[in-house]
Amino acid sequence: MRRRDFLGALASAGALAGVRPHASGPAARHWAWVHGGSQRTVDEWRRRFVRLRGAGIGGVHVGGGDLELLSNAAREEGLTFSRWIWVLNRNGDSWVKANHPEWFTVSRRGESSLEKPPYVGYYNWLCPTRPEVREYLSREVADLAMNPAVDEVHLDYVRHCDVILPVGLWEKYGLVQDHELPEFDFCYCDVCRAAFRQQSGVDPRELPDPESDLAWRKFRWDGVTGLVKELARGVKGAGKPITAAVFPTPALARKLVRQAWDEWPLDAAFPMTYHAFYKEGIPWIGEAIREGVAAVPVSVPIFAGLYLPDLAPADLGRAVRAALDAGAAGVSLFEMDGLTDAHLAALGSAGG
Protein backbone atom coordinates (compact mmCIF):
# COMPACT_ATOMS: atom_id res chain seq x y z
CA MET A 1 0.00 0.00 0.00
CA ARG A 2 1.36 3.42 -0.92
CA ARG A 3 2.02 5.90 1.91
CA ARG A 4 -0.75 8.31 0.85
CA ASP A 5 -3.25 5.43 0.52
CA PHE A 6 -2.25 4.20 3.98
CA LEU A 7 -2.67 7.65 5.51
CA GLY A 8 -5.99 8.07 3.77
CA ALA A 9 -7.21 4.82 5.29
CA LEU A 10 -6.15 6.00 8.73
CA ALA A 11 -7.91 9.32 8.25
CA SER A 12 -11.14 7.70 7.13
CA ALA A 13 -11.05 5.61 10.29
CA GLY A 14 -10.50 8.69 12.42
CA ALA A 15 -7.19 7.25 13.57
CA LEU A 16 -4.79 9.81 12.10
CA ALA A 17 -3.27 11.94 14.85
CA GLY A 18 -5.38 15.02 15.34
CA VAL A 19 -7.86 14.30 12.54
CA ARG A 20 -11.49 13.69 13.40
CA PRO A 21 -14.22 12.92 10.89
CA HIS A 22 -16.69 15.79 10.49
CA ALA A 23 -20.40 15.08 10.33
CA SER A 24 -20.75 16.85 6.98
CA GLY A 25 -17.85 15.30 5.13
CA PRO A 26 -14.48 13.52 5.18
CA ALA A 27 -11.82 14.04 7.81
CA ALA A 28 -10.15 17.45 7.61
CA ARG A 29 -6.40 17.31 7.13
CA HIS A 30 -5.06 20.69 8.13
CA TRP A 31 -4.01 22.48 11.32
CA ALA A 32 -3.30 25.97 12.60
CA TRP A 33 -1.07 27.16 15.41
CA VAL A 34 -2.94 29.54 17.71
CA HIS A 35 -1.67 31.98 20.33
CA GLY A 36 -4.30 31.62 23.02
CA GLY A 37 -3.29 34.58 25.17
CA SER A 38 -5.52 37.08 23.34
CA GLN A 39 -8.29 38.43 25.55
CA ARG A 40 -11.31 37.11 23.68
CA THR A 41 -14.63 35.81 24.88
CA VAL A 42 -15.78 32.25 24.28
CA ASP A 43 -18.06 33.48 21.50
CA GLU A 44 -15.18 35.34 19.83
CA TRP A 45 -13.01 32.23 19.94
CA ARG A 46 -15.84 30.11 18.59
CA ARG A 47 -16.32 32.46 15.63
CA ARG A 48 -12.64 32.19 14.81
CA PHE A 49 -12.70 28.43 15.11
CA VAL A 50 -15.82 28.15 12.91
CA ARG A 51 -13.93 30.12 10.27
CA LEU A 52 -11.02 27.66 10.42
CA ARG A 53 -13.25 24.64 10.27
CA GLY A 54 -15.02 25.98 7.21
CA ALA A 55 -11.68 26.05 5.33
CA GLY A 56 -10.84 22.42 6.09
CA ILE A 57 -8.75 22.93 9.24
CA GLY A 58 -9.49 20.07 11.63
CA GLY A 59 -7.23 20.83 14.59
CA VAL A 60 -5.55 23.67 16.46
CA HIS A 61 -2.28 23.75 18.39
CA VAL A 62 -3.06 26.28 21.10
CA GLY A 63 -0.45 27.82 23.39
CA GLY A 64 -1.18 30.01 26.38
CA GLY A 65 -4.51 31.41 27.52
CA ASP A 66 -7.30 29.74 29.48
CA LEU A 67 -6.98 26.06 28.64
CA GLU A 68 -10.54 25.09 29.57
CA LEU A 69 -12.14 28.03 27.74
CA LEU A 70 -10.11 27.46 24.58
CA SER A 71 -10.61 23.72 24.58
CA ASN A 72 -14.37 24.05 24.98
CA ALA A 73 -14.58 26.61 22.17
CA ALA A 74 -12.47 24.49 19.80
CA ARG A 75 -14.27 21.24 20.54
CA GLU A 76 -17.71 22.82 20.22
CA GLU A 77 -16.77 23.72 16.65
CA GLY A 78 -15.50 20.24 15.83
CA LEU A 79 -11.76 20.90 16.15
CA THR A 80 -9.17 18.72 17.83
CA PHE A 81 -7.59 20.65 20.70
CA SER A 82 -3.83 20.15 20.86
CA ARG A 83 -2.00 21.88 23.72
CA TRP A 84 1.12 23.56 22.35
CA ILE A 85 3.96 23.89 24.88
CA TRP A 86 7.55 25.09 24.88
CA VAL A 87 9.76 22.35 26.29
CA LEU A 88 13.45 23.27 26.64
CA ASN A 89 13.20 27.01 26.00
CA ARG A 90 11.95 28.07 29.45
CA ASN A 91 12.01 31.84 29.27
CA GLY A 92 8.65 32.02 31.05
CA ASP A 93 9.47 29.54 33.81
CA SER A 94 10.12 31.83 36.75
CA TRP A 95 10.24 28.95 39.25
CA VAL A 96 13.13 27.21 37.51
CA LYS A 97 14.98 30.48 37.01
CA ALA A 98 14.71 31.33 40.69
CA ASN A 99 15.38 27.88 42.11
CA HIS A 100 17.60 26.05 39.62
CA PRO A 101 19.76 28.38 37.54
CA GLU A 102 22.23 25.49 37.20
CA TRP A 103 19.74 23.63 34.97
CA PHE A 104 20.30 26.00 32.07
CA THR A 105 22.61 25.17 29.19
CA VAL A 106 26.19 26.48 29.00
CA SER A 107 27.96 27.51 25.82
CA ARG A 108 31.45 26.52 24.70
CA ARG A 109 32.49 29.94 25.97
CA GLY A 110 31.30 28.90 29.44
CA GLU A 111 28.31 31.28 29.45
CA SER A 112 24.91 30.25 30.78
CA SER A 113 21.92 30.72 28.47
CA LEU A 114 20.09 32.06 31.52
CA GLU A 115 22.64 34.78 32.22
CA LYS A 116 23.62 35.50 28.63
CA PRO A 117 20.93 34.28 26.24
CA PRO A 118 22.14 33.96 22.63
CA TYR A 119 20.49 35.89 19.78
CA VAL A 120 17.44 37.12 21.70
CA GLY A 121 16.51 37.75 25.31
CA TYR A 122 14.05 34.87 25.59
CA TYR A 123 16.58 32.17 24.63
CA ASN A 124 16.90 30.53 28.05
CA TRP A 125 17.40 26.80 27.51
CA LEU A 126 17.30 23.86 29.92
CA CYS A 127 19.83 21.06 29.59
CA PRO A 128 18.14 17.81 28.44
CA THR A 129 20.97 15.66 29.83
CA ARG A 130 20.20 16.51 33.47
CA PRO A 131 18.02 13.87 35.20
CA GLU A 132 16.35 16.59 37.29
CA VAL A 133 15.32 18.47 34.15
CA ARG A 134 13.89 15.33 32.59
CA GLU A 135 11.95 14.52 35.74
CA TYR A 136 10.60 18.06 36.01
CA LEU A 137 9.50 18.25 32.38
CA SER A 138 8.12 14.70 32.32
CA ARG A 139 5.93 15.43 35.33
CA GLU A 140 4.67 18.66 33.78
CA VAL A 141 3.87 17.07 30.42
CA ALA A 142 2.25 13.96 31.95
CA ASP A 143 0.02 16.15 34.13
CA LEU A 144 -0.99 18.10 31.04
CA ALA A 145 -1.81 14.92 29.13
CA MET A 146 -4.03 13.73 31.99
CA ASN A 147 -6.18 16.85 31.69
CA PRO A 148 -9.48 15.84 30.04
CA ALA A 149 -9.58 19.19 28.20
CA VAL A 150 -6.50 18.16 26.16
CA ASP A 151 -6.85 15.93 23.10
CA GLU A 152 -3.17 15.91 22.18
CA VAL A 153 0.15 17.32 23.43
CA HIS A 154 2.23 19.29 20.93
CA LEU A 155 5.91 19.90 21.76
CA ASP A 156 7.87 22.91 20.57
CA TYR A 157 11.43 24.13 21.25
CA VAL A 158 12.40 20.56 22.04
CA ARG A 159 15.98 20.99 20.89
CA HIS A 160 19.16 22.88 21.68
CA CYS A 161 19.69 26.52 20.84
CA ASP A 162 20.39 27.15 17.14
CA VAL A 163 24.10 26.53 16.74
CA ILE A 164 23.60 27.83 13.19
CA LEU A 165 20.62 29.94 12.15
CA PRO A 166 18.78 29.36 8.88
CA VAL A 167 20.74 31.27 6.25
CA GLY A 168 17.87 33.69 5.62
CA LEU A 169 18.25 35.02 9.18
CA TRP A 170 21.99 35.70 9.13
CA GLU A 171 21.63 39.26 7.89
CA LYS A 172 18.97 40.03 10.51
CA TYR A 173 21.42 39.19 13.29
CA GLY A 174 24.52 40.51 11.55
CA LEU A 175 26.15 37.08 11.44
CA VAL A 176 27.96 34.82 9.02
CA GLN A 177 27.61 31.29 10.39
CA ASP A 178 29.61 29.20 7.96
CA HIS A 179 30.89 27.25 10.96
CA GLU A 180 29.87 26.69 14.57
CA LEU A 181 30.69 29.70 16.73
CA PRO A 182 31.44 29.01 20.42
CA GLU A 183 28.88 31.48 21.80
CA PHE A 184 26.08 29.52 20.07
CA ASP A 185 27.42 26.01 20.72
CA PHE A 186 25.63 24.30 23.65
CA CYS A 187 25.73 22.40 26.07
CA TYR A 188 29.01 22.33 27.98
CA CYS A 189 27.58 22.29 31.50
CA ASP A 190 29.26 20.17 34.17
CA VAL A 191 26.71 17.37 33.79
CA CYS A 192 27.14 17.11 30.01
CA ARG A 193 30.91 17.24 30.27
CA ALA A 194 30.99 14.50 32.92
CA ALA A 195 28.56 12.27 31.03
CA PHE A 196 30.45 12.60 27.74
CA ARG A 197 33.78 12.06 29.50
CA GLN A 198 32.43 8.83 31.01
CA GLN A 199 31.18 7.72 27.60
CA SER A 200 34.20 8.68 25.51
CA GLY A 201 37.06 9.40 27.88
CA VAL A 202 37.26 12.97 26.58
CA ASP A 203 36.15 16.30 28.04
CA PRO A 204 34.27 18.08 25.22
CA ARG A 205 35.86 21.37 26.24
CA GLU A 206 39.19 19.82 25.22
CA LEU A 207 38.15 18.64 21.77
CA PRO A 208 40.36 20.30 19.14
CA ASP A 209 37.47 20.59 16.68
CA PRO A 210 34.13 19.92 18.44
CA GLU A 211 32.15 20.70 15.28
CA SER A 212 33.64 17.73 13.43
CA ASP A 213 33.45 15.27 16.33
CA LEU A 214 30.60 12.89 15.48
CA ALA A 215 30.44 11.35 18.95
CA TRP A 216 30.00 14.77 20.56
CA ARG A 217 27.33 15.77 18.06
CA LYS A 218 25.51 12.48 18.60
CA PHE A 219 25.68 12.95 22.36
CA ARG A 220 23.60 16.14 22.00
CA TRP A 221 21.15 14.50 19.56
CA ASP A 222 20.70 11.55 21.91
CA GLY A 223 20.17 13.83 24.90
CA VAL A 224 17.17 15.48 23.29
CA THR A 225 15.86 12.17 21.95
CA GLY A 226 16.10 10.59 25.39
CA LEU A 227 14.04 13.41 26.85
CA VAL A 228 11.36 13.06 24.15
CA LYS A 229 11.11 9.33 24.82
CA GLU A 230 10.43 10.04 28.48
CA LEU A 231 7.83 12.69 27.63
CA ALA A 232 6.16 10.33 25.18
CA ARG A 233 5.79 7.62 27.81
CA GLY A 234 3.83 9.99 30.03
CA VAL A 235 1.60 11.29 27.25
CA LYS A 236 0.87 7.88 25.76
CA GLY A 237 0.32 6.51 29.25
CA ALA A 238 -2.56 8.98 29.48
CA GLY A 239 -3.93 7.61 26.21
CA LYS A 240 -3.16 10.77 24.22
CA PRO A 241 -1.14 11.37 21.04
CA ILE A 242 2.12 13.31 21.20
CA THR A 243 3.32 15.48 18.30
CA ALA A 244 6.07 18.04 17.79
CA ALA A 245 7.02 21.10 15.77
CA VAL A 246 10.47 20.31 14.37
CA PHE A 247 13.04 21.73 11.96
CA PRO A 248 12.36 21.19 8.24
CA THR A 249 14.29 17.99 7.59
CA PRO A 250 16.13 15.46 9.75
CA ALA A 251 19.46 16.53 8.23
CA LEU A 252 18.90 20.25 8.82
CA ALA A 253 17.55 19.58 12.30
CA ARG A 254 20.66 17.66 13.30
CA LYS A 255 22.98 20.30 11.84
CA LEU A 256 21.27 23.46 13.08
CA VAL A 257 19.68 22.57 16.43
CA ARG A 258 20.91 19.13 17.60
CA GLN A 259 17.50 17.55 16.89
CA ALA A 260 17.15 13.99 15.52
CA TRP A 261 13.37 14.04 15.26
CA ASP A 262 13.10 11.09 12.89
CA GLU A 263 14.15 8.91 15.86
CA TRP A 264 11.40 10.16 18.17
CA PRO A 265 8.29 8.12 19.14
CA LEU A 266 5.82 10.68 17.78
CA ASP A 267 2.28 10.17 16.57
CA ALA A 268 2.79 12.93 14.00
CA ALA A 269 5.57 15.36 13.06
CA PHE A 270 5.14 19.00 12.01
CA PRO A 271 8.35 20.11 10.27
CA MET A 272 8.48 23.90 9.96
CA THR A 273 9.13 24.16 6.23
CA TYR A 274 9.51 27.94 6.29
CA HIS A 275 11.09 28.22 2.85
CA ALA A 276 12.07 31.91 2.97
CA PHE A 277 14.10 31.33 6.14
CA TYR A 278 16.38 29.21 3.97
CA LYS A 279 16.27 31.51 0.93
CA GLU A 280 14.40 28.84 -0.99
CA GLY A 281 11.37 28.83 -3.26
CA ILE A 282 8.09 27.03 -2.76
CA PRO A 283 9.23 23.80 -4.53
CA TRP A 284 11.72 23.34 -1.67
CA ILE A 285 8.77 22.67 0.66
CA GLY A 286 8.05 19.50 -1.29
CA GLU A 287 11.71 18.49 -1.24
CA ALA A 288 11.85 18.91 2.54
CA ILE A 289 8.67 16.92 3.05
CA ARG A 290 9.96 14.08 0.87
CA GLU A 291 13.05 13.82 3.07
CA GLY A 292 10.95 13.69 6.23
CA VAL A 293 8.49 11.18 4.79
CA ALA A 294 11.36 8.90 3.78
CA ALA A 295 12.92 9.09 7.24
CA VAL A 296 9.98 8.13 9.47
CA PRO A 297 7.76 5.04 9.65
CA VAL A 298 4.78 5.07 7.29
CA SER A 299 2.50 5.17 10.35
CA VAL A 300 3.81 8.63 11.34
CA PRO A 301 2.06 11.36 9.31
CA ILE A 302 3.99 14.48 8.35
CA PHE A 303 2.22 17.87 8.33
CA ALA A 304 4.10 20.68 6.58
CA GLY A 305 4.41 23.79 8.74
CA LEU A 306 3.85 26.88 6.56
CA TYR A 307 4.78 30.46 7.53
CA LEU A 308 2.02 32.82 6.45
CA PRO A 309 4.01 36.10 6.48
CA ASP A 310 6.02 34.69 3.57
CA LEU A 311 3.02 33.32 1.66
CA ALA A 312 0.57 35.46 -0.28
CA PRO A 313 -2.76 33.64 -0.77
CA ALA A 314 -1.88 32.38 -4.25
CA ASP A 315 1.48 31.17 -2.95
CA LEU A 316 -0.21 29.39 -0.06
CA GLY A 317 -2.19 27.28 -2.50
CA ARG A 318 1.00 26.35 -4.32
CA ALA A 319 2.74 25.52 -1.03
CA VAL A 320 -0.11 23.26 0.09
CA ARG A 321 -0.05 21.39 -3.21
CA ALA A 322 3.75 21.01 -3.05
CA ALA A 323 3.46 19.50 0.43
CA LEU A 324 0.59 17.15 -0.37
CA ASP A 325 2.17 15.98 -3.62
CA ALA A 326 5.34 15.14 -1.67
CA GLY A 327 3.46 12.89 0.74
CA ALA A 328 2.38 15.22 3.55
CA ALA A 329 -0.82 14.26 5.34
CA GLY A 330 -1.74 17.95 5.47
CA VAL A 331 -0.33 21.33 6.49
CA SER A 332 -0.18 23.43 9.64
CA LEU A 333 -0.36 27.21 9.37
CA PHE A 334 1.56 29.70 11.48
CA GLU A 335 -0.54 31.22 12.69
CA MET A 336 -4.31 31.71 12.95
CA ASP A 337 -4.36 35.52 13.21
CA GLY A 338 -2.45 35.83 9.94
CA LEU A 339 -5.10 33.96 7.95
CA THR A 340 -6.99 36.31 5.65
CA ASP A 341 -10.18 35.28 3.88
CA ALA A 342 -8.11 35.00 0.71
CA HIS A 343 -5.70 32.60 2.49
CA LEU A 344 -8.61 30.44 3.63
CA ALA A 345 -10.07 30.37 0.13
CA ALA A 346 -6.69 29.31 -1.26
CA LEU A 347 -6.39 26.58 1.36
CA GLY A 348 -9.83 25.26 0.43
CA SER A 349 -9.04 25.34 -3.28
CA ALA A 350 -5.73 23.53 -2.78
CA GLY A 351 -7.72 20.54 -1.58
CA GLY A 352 -6.36 17.44 0.05
N, C-alpha and C positions, 0 to 999 in steps of 0.2 A: 504493500500500500504506500502510495506517495505521501510525503510529509503533509502537504496541504489537504489531501483527502483524509488523512488521519486526524488532523486538527479539526477539520470540518465535522467529522463524526463525533469527536469529543464535544464540540460546541453544540451540536444538535441534541446531545444528551445532557446538556447543562453542566458538563464536567470540566470544561476549560476554565482555568483559574480566572475568577473575576467575571465570568460571562454567564448571565442568567437569561433563559428564554423569556421573551416578552409576549404578553397575551396576544398582541396584534400582529406578530410576525416572528421571523427567525431571531436567533440570539444576536445581540449587538456585539460588535467586535472591538470597539474603540474605547479609549479612556481619556480623562483629563486630569492633570494635577490642579489642585485647588488650594489656595491659601485661605484657611478658615478663620483667620483672625479678624476679618472685616466685621464691623458692627452692623449686622443685618438681622432682621426679624426672621422667624421661621417661614413666613409667607414669602419674604424676599428671596430666601434661599431656595424655596420650592420653585419659584418662578424661574430662577436660574437653572435649576436642575431639570425642569420640564423642557427648557430650551435645549439643553444638552441631549436629553433623551430623544427629542424629536429629530436630531441630526445623526442618530445612530451611535451615540456614546452610551455604553452600558455600565460603566463604572467610574468612580472618582477616587483619586488618591488625595486625601484631605489632611493637611497639616495645620496644627494650631486650632484655636477657637474652642467652642463648647462642643465636646465630643457627642454628647447625647442629642443635643439640638440638631447638629449637622447630620448625624446618622439617621435620625428620624426623618428629616427633610429629604435626604437622599433616597432612603428606602421607600418612603411614601410615593416617590416618583419612579420607582422601579429600578433604581441604580444600586449596584454593589458598592458598599462603603468600605474602602480600604484606608486604614489609618497610616498616614505617611509620617515617618519619624527620622530624625537625624540620629545616627548611631555614634560614630567616633568623633565627629566635630561637635563639641559640647560647649559652644560659646554661651548658650543660655542656661547651663547647669551651674547655678550659683552654689549649690551644696558641695559639689565636687571641687569647684574652685576654692572654696573656703576651707574644706576639710582634707583634701587630698591633692595638693598641687603637684606632688611627685608622680601622679598618674599620667601626666601629660607628656607627650613625645618630646624628644630632645634631638636637635639637629647635629650634623657632623661638626658644626662649629661649637657644640656644647651649649646651645641656647634652647631654652624651653619654649614650646609653642604657646604656653600660657603667658609667659613673661614677654616674649618677643614673637608674636604671631607673624608668619610669613605672608606676604602679598597684601592681605587685608586684615583689619582688626578682629574679625570674627573667626579667624582660623586658629582655634584652640582645639587641639586633637589629643584624644586619649590613646594610650599605647595598648594595642590589642594583645600583646604578649603577656601582660600582667594578669595573673590569676584573679586578683581582686577586681580588675576592670571587667573581666569576662563574667565574673559572678554578679557584679552590680548591673551590667547591661542585660544579662540573661534574666535576672529577676524582673527587671523593668519590662522587658519585652514579653515575658511569659505572663505577667500580670495584665498587660495590655491585651494579649490574645485571649485571655479568659473573660474579658469584658463582653457581655452579650451584644453590645452595640457595635462591635467590630466584626466585620465579615472576613477581612484579610489584614495582614500586617505587611506594610511596604517599607523596606529599608532604603535609606539614602545616606550619603557620606559614610559608607562602610568601606573604608579604604584609608590609605595614608594621604598626607598632604601631597599635592601635585609636585613631584620632583621636577617635572618639565610641564609647562603649560601647553595647551593646544597652540599651534603656531599662529593662529589668528589673534591670539591675545598678547603676543609678545610686545607689540608696539604699545598697547594700552598700558603695560607695566614698565615700559622702557627697558626691556630685557632682550638678550639674545641667548637662548638656551639650547645651544648646539651640543652641550654636554651637561652632566649633572653638577650643579653648583652646590657647595657645602651648606649654604644657608637654607636650602630647600630639600636637603637630603635627610630623611628621618627613617628610623628612630635609633638613636645611639644612647638611650637611657641605660642605667646600670643593669636593669633586668634583661634587656635585650643583649647587651654586651656579654653578660654572664652566661645567658642561655646559648648564644652563638659560640662562645668560647668552649663551653662544655660539648657542644655538638661537633665543632671543627678543630678545636685546639688553637683558634686564632681570635684575638680581640679585633672586632671590626674597625675600631679606631686606628689600628695599626696596619690595615690593608693598604698596600701601595697604590692600588687602583680599585676602590670599592665599586665603581660603576661597572667594571668588567668582571667582577667576581660573581659567578653564577650562584654559588652556594649562599652568598650573602643576599642576593636578590631573592632567591627562592625562600630564604628564611622569612623575609617580609611578606611575600605572597602567602606563605603557609600560616603566618600569624593571623592574617585577616581571615583566611579560609577557616582556620580552626575556630575563630570567634563565630563566624556565620553558622558553622555546624552546630555549635552550642545554642545559638539563638533559634535555629530551625527546630531543634528538639523540643524546645519549650512551646513554640508556636504550633507545631504539628501535634504535640501532646494535648493541646487544647482543641484539636480538631479543625484548625484553621489553615488556610494556605499562607505561605510566605513568599513574597516577591521582593525585587530590588531594582532600583535605578542604578545603572552601571555605565561605565565608559563604553564608547561605541563598539569596539571589537575586543576580543580577548587579548590580542597582541598589543593594541594601544593601551588597554587597561593595565597590563603588566608593566609596560614601559613608562607610562606617565604617572601612575598612582599606586603601584604595587598591589594590583587587584586582579586575581585569577578567577573571575566570576564563572567561567565555564566549568569550574570544579565544585561549585556550590550546590547544595541540595535545595534548589529553588523550585517552586511550582510554576513560576513564569519569570522571565527576565525582561527588563525595560532598558535596553541600551540607548543612551542619549546621543542619537545620531544628528548632532547639531552641526550640519555641514559647513556653515560659514565660520565656525570656530576653527576649522581646519583648512580654511581657504579652499574649499572644495565646492563643486556644483551638486545639483540635486541627484544626478546619477550615482554619486558616491554613497548616498543613503542605501541604495540597493546593494552596492558592493559590501558595505559594512554589515548589513543584515545577512547577506549570504555567508559571510565569515562566521557570524554568531550562530546561525542555523546549523552550519556544518560542525560546530564545536560542541553543541549540547545534545543530550538525548532527544529523540523525536518527540517524547512525551512532554518536553519543556517548551511551551510556546514563547516566541519572541515578539515583543511589541515595540515598534520603532518609536523612540522618543523624538518629537519634532518641536523645534523652537520657533514659536510664532513670530517674534520680532524680525526674524530673517525670512519669513515666508508670506508674501502677498497671497491673497486668496487663490489666484490661478496657480501659483507655485505650490501651494498646499496640496491642491489636487494632484499635481505631478508627483509630489513627494510621497503621498499616500499610495499612489499606483506603483511607484518605484519600490516601496517597502513591501507591499502585498505581492508583487510579481517576484520578489526575491525570496518569498517564503515566510514573511511576517504574518502572525495571526491577526494583527491589527496595528493601530498606532496609539500613542499617548501624547497629548498636546500640552505643552507648557506655555501658558497656563490658562485657566478658564477665563479670566478677566480680559485676556487679549483676543478672545474669539469674537470677531465681528459677525454680523449676519451673512456677509459674503463668504467668510471662512466656513461657516456652518453649511452654507449651500454647496461650497466646493467639496467639503468632506462628504456630504450626502451624494453628490454626483460621482465622486471617486469610487464609491461602492465598496464592495468587500463583504 
